[in-house]
Structure formats: structure tokens, C-alpha cells
Amino acid sequence: MKIDINFRIPVMRNSFIVFAVLSIFLISSTPADQYPETEITNGLIRARLYLPDKDNGYYRGSRFDWAGVMPELEYQGHTYFGLWFEKYSPTLHDAIVGPVDAFTPIGYEQAKAGENFLKIGIGMVTKAEDKPYSFVTPYPITNYGVRKVKKKSDQVTFTHTLEDNVYSYEYKKTVQLVKGKPEMALLYSLKNTGKQVIETTVYNHNFFVMDKQPIGPDFVVTFPFKLATETEAPESLGKLQDNQILFAKELTGNDHLFYRSVTGFSDKASDYDIKIENTKTGAGVRITGDLPISRLVFWSAPKTVCPEPYTLIKVNPGETVTWKIVYQFYTKDAK
């Protein structure tokens, strides 16, 4: 049997050609093949990062800062970040990987529908409707600002400069692998070059995917203070026990161990000290920050575990504020 499409070819051969073309398209559509990226190492840690690009970048959403998206980090044969979600789009609010930051919106409540508000690390964004802010909404970006990337063998500095009628700033985020240590430092600098005060909170979502292990009883999350919460999660999934978050079962399907508000921390920066360990593989990480925690959220899904410590940032016109987060990677004997 033959089919006529300006020329004649056997149906079987035509099907093979269609299949081959489709296969090439699907393969070329994978993130590793089509998005700009770079790699850094200090000889102990190797990390791969996606580079921000408003036309071709891996992440182009209106929720997270575009700098420092990290699909892979490896230390002593253990991996710490990776793909955790099923659906992907460059503008999907949480189709993102690695230790990425999100700033709360500035000026959203004052803006009317059709007017702009500020998301640091993203730019000026339009309030599409007169509704409460929702991080899942793909708000249109109207002023992308200017982005620059400076790379060395062991670090990458992302600079985002925004000039606008209301808010202007120079924001830098450096991902640095510390020389001679199994450490990664995230170094932040926010300079207010406008005339309005910039006041916001920022948190790192910490999308840990450790050794591609399912999230469950093998994971333990530890804090330096006794934990409390008013938003209890189902005990069938996990619990707060003294200064630890423990899992009761392996998370599957739509399971989420989620605490909207965890308390117990003080106003001292020393409480920004979190450990995540996988007792099955022995992979561990300690996360410390140099600013106090203002709010603490915990969220996990079947493939990722995420302590989310918030900090307050206030920058007056002409001033610069700096802060940092340090990740110390280590291994323990597996059980």
C-alpha cells in the first residue's frame, strides 16, 4: 500500500521517517541539550548550573530568582540536586532545581490591575488581575533588566541590573565552591540605586534530591532548636520530634509533608543551621546563614526535601546589603 504526498513512498518507510524525526525532536528537547549552562569545580565538588537567558534559559518564570539554578552537584560520589518534578515548562512556577531563591513581591498590593510590581532577580512584573498575589501565577515580565555572567573555574557571579521609574537595583549572586573544602557558598549583594526603599523577605527553597533516593524514613532534618508548629501535618507521613523532622513512610504519589510555619528559632543568626542526612547512603549537608531566620517553612515531596528559611532584607536608597548561605557537604557511614 502506498500514500501520495507529492511523491510516493511506502507507508512503512513513511512511518519510520516520522518516528525518526519525532525521536530527534524529543531528544533535542531535553534540558541538557537546549539550555545554556556551565560547570564549576574546586577539585572536591563538581556543580553544573543553568545560565539565565530571557529567550532560551531553562527557567523563565515569575516566582524564583533566575540566578544559580543547579541541576547537579556531586561530592564523593554522592549527588545532591536534580530533577524532582514530572511536568516542565520554562515559565512553570516551580519547574526549577537546586538551591534557588525567591523574594517576596514588592509593591504588589499597591499596584492596580495592569500596573507593575517588583520581583528581585526577575524584574518588573505586571499585576494581571485585581486578586491577591499567588506564586503559581505566571505574571508577565515587562522589564527584564540587564544580566551579566562572570565565570571562573570554581565560581559563577550573576549580576542583574534593573532600572525603572519606581525601583532600581544592582543584585549579585555568586555561587562559589570554597577552595580546599567540601563547601559551597552563596554570596549575595543588593544595592538600591533607586529612590524607594526596597524591603522584602527572601528564602532559599533548597530543592535537595540526594542520591536520587525517595524521601522517607532514611532522611532526617535537624535544627539547633526545639521545633513547634500550629500547622500539623498528618502523622502518617511524618512528625516534629524535639529538634528534628522525621518521616514515617516513603512519600509517594501526591504525598507532601508540609509545615506552613515552624517555630522555635530565636532572633540570632546561629539558629540558621540546618542538617539534612540520608542514613541509607550516608550523604549529608549542613546549611548555615549569616542572617536571622524570620520565618521557617518545611515542604517535601516524593523526590525532594526542602527546609525553607526566610530572612528579612531592607535596603535604603544608595545603600548595599550583603548576606550569605554556606553549604557544607559531608558523608557518614551508611546504615
N, C-alpha and C positions, 0 to 999 in steps of 0.2 A: 504493500500500500504506500502511496506517495501523497504528499501535500504540496500545493503550489503557493509559494511566496516569492513571486517574481522569477524564481528558479526552482527546480525540483531537486529535493534530497529525500532520502528515506526517512520515515518517521523515527526509527530507532536512532539514526545518526543525529537527527534534529534534537531529539530528547537529550542525547548525550551532550551536545553543544550547549543547550540551555542549562543543563545541570552543571557543566564545567564553568560557564560564565557566572552562574549563581554562586558556585563554590568560591570562585575568585573574589566575588563581591563580598561574600560573608567573611572570608579570611582577611581581606583588606580593611574590613570594618572593625576589626578588633582594636582595642585601645593601644596595644603595643605597636601597631603598625601605622597609625594615622595621627597620633598626637605628639607635639613637640615635648621632648624630655631630656634629662641629663642624669649623670651618675656621679656620685662623690664617694670617697673613701679616706679613712685615716690609717689604713692597714689592719685595723681591727674590726671596724664596722663598714659595711657597704650599703649605700642607700641609693634608690632611684627616685627621681622626682619629675612630675609633670610640670611644664612651664606654662605660665598664664598667657593666653592669647585670645582676644575677643572674637576672632574668626575661626580659629582651629583648635583652641585649647580643650583639654579633657573636661574641665569644669567651667561653665559659663553661667552659673546660677546666681540668684539674688539673695542667697542665705549666707554662704560661707565666704570668708576671705579667699581670694584665688591663689594666694602665695603658699608654697610649702606643701602642696598636695603630693602625698608619698605612697605609691602603690607597693613599695618593697623596702624593707630594711632587714639586713642579715647580720647576725653576730654569733660566732662559734657554731655555725650550722643551724642555728635557730632563726626563724623568721617571725617578725613582729607586726607587720601590716600587710593588708591585701584586700582582695575583693570580698565583700560580705553581703551584698545585695543581689537581687535577681534581675531587676529592671534597670535599664540605664538610658539616660538622655543627658546631654551636656548641660541642660537647664533644669533638670530634676533637682529638687532642693537638697536631697541627701545622697545623690549618686556621686559620692566622694570618698576618698580613702586617706588614711594616715592621721597624723596629729594636726588637724586643721582647726582654725579659729573662727568664731563667729562673734561679731559685735552687735549689740542691740541697736535698733534703728534710732536715729536722731532726727527729731522734727516731724515724726510721723503723725502724732496726734494733732499738731498744729496745722498740718497740711490739709488742704481740701482735695477732693477727688480731681485728678488731673494735674495736681501740683507735685513737686519733688520733695523727697526726704533723703537723708544721708545714710549709707551703709559703708563704714570704713572697710577698705580692702576691696570694695566693689565699685563705688562711685555714687552719683546721684541717681535715685531710683524714683519712679513715678507711682504715686498712690492712685491705683486704678479706680477704686470704689471707696465710698464713704463707709468703710467697715473696719473693725478692729484689725490690727496687724496680725498676719498669720505667716509663719516662716515657710509654710508649704506652698504659698502663692508665688508663682513666677512673675514678680514685678518687672516691668520694662525698665531697662537701664538707659538713661538719657545722656549721661555724661560719664564716659568710661575713664577719664583722666589719661595720664601717660604712665606707661610701665617700662621699667628697665630691669634687666637681669645681669648681675655680675657674678661670674663663676670662678672659683679656684678649685684645686684638686680635692679639697676637703670641706668646702662650704659653698653656699649659694646665697647671694643677697638679692632680695626682691624689693624694688623701690616703686611705690605707687604715689604719684603726684597728682593732686586734684586742685583745680582752680574753678571756683564757682561764685555766683553772686552772693551766696549766703555763707557757705562753708568752703574752706580751702585748707589743705594739709600736705605734708610730706610724710608718708608712712613707710617704714623699712622693717622687713622681717628677714633675719639671717638664719639659715639652717647650717649649723656648724658642727662637724664631727671633731671632738676635742682631741688634740694631739697626744698620743701615747696613752689614751684612756678609752674604755668602752662607754663613752658618753656622747650624747648629742645635746647641744644647747640651742634653744630657740631664743634669739635676741631681738627685741622689739624696740622701735623708736617711733614716736608720733609727735611731729612738730606742727603746731597750729599756725598756719600762715594766713589765716583769715581774720575776721573781726568779731566772730561769735565764739563763745566758749564751746568747746567740744567736751561733752560729758556723756559717758556711756559705760556699759559693762562689756567685758569680753570673756569668753570661755573657750578652752580647747576641748573639743569633743573626744579626742583620744580614741579613735576607732581601732582598737587593738584586735588583730587577728593573729594569735600566737601559735605558730607551728601548724596553722590550718586546723586546729583542734576544735571540736564542737564545745560550746560554752555549757558548763555543767559543774558537777562536784569537784572536778580536778582543778578548778580555778578558785583562788582565794584573793580577795581585795582587802588590804589592810590600811588603816589610818592611825595617826598618833593620838586619837581622842576617842572617847566612847560615843557611839553613834545613836542617834534618836531620829524619829520621823513621825509626822502626823499623817503621812500618806502610805499606809501599809500596803505591801504587795502580797499576793497570795502565798501563804506559807508552803504550798505545794511546789512553788518554784524556787523560793529561797528566803533568807531572813537576815536581819541585822543581829549580830551576836557580839556584844561588847564593842570592840573596835574593828570588827571585820564584817564583810558581806560574804555570805556563804550561799552556794547553790544547792538545792535539794534534789534536783534532777537535771538531766541533759535537756536543754531547751530545744524544742522542735516546732516546726510549723510557724504559727503566729505567736508563740510564747515570747513574752518580754518581761524580764524582771526590771521593774521601773519604780524608782522613788523620786517623786517630783521635788521633794525638799528634804534633804538630810541635814540634821543639825548636830551640835555638839562641839563645833570648832570655835576657837576664840578669835580675837582681832589681831593675833600675832601671825606673821608670815611663816613661822615654824610649823604651823598646822597644815600648811600646803605641802604635804609629804605623804605620798600615796604609793603603795606597793601592789603590784599585780604579779601573781605567780601561778604557773601551771605545774602542779605537783606530779603530773604524769610524765611530762617531757623535761622538766627542770628549768624551763625558761622563766626568767623573771625580769622585772623592770621597776625602778624606783623613780617617781616623778616628784620634783620639788620646784617651788616657785618662790620668787623674792617679794611678792606682794601678798597681803592677807586675803583669805577667801571671804567673799561677800555673800555667796550663795553656793550650795552644793547640790547637784543633781546626779543621779546614777541611773543609767539605762543600759540594758543589754538585750541582745537578740541571739538567735541560734549560732551565729558565726562571729559575733563581735561583743566585746566587753568595754564599757565606756564610763569611767568616772569623769564628771564634768564640773570642775571647779571654776566659779566665776570670780572675777576681780573688778574693782571699780577703777575707771580711768577718767581723769578730769584734766583738761589742758586749756589753760587760758591763752588768749591771743599772744603770739610771739614766744610762747614757751614750748619746751620739749619735754616729754615724759618718756622714760625708758623702763623696761621690765624684762624679765627672762624666765624661762622654764628649762629645767635640766632633766634629761632622761639618762639614768644610769642602768645599763643593761648588765645582767649577770646570769649565772647558771647555778643550779643546785642539783644535788643528787636526786634523780627521778625515783619515785616510789615503786 
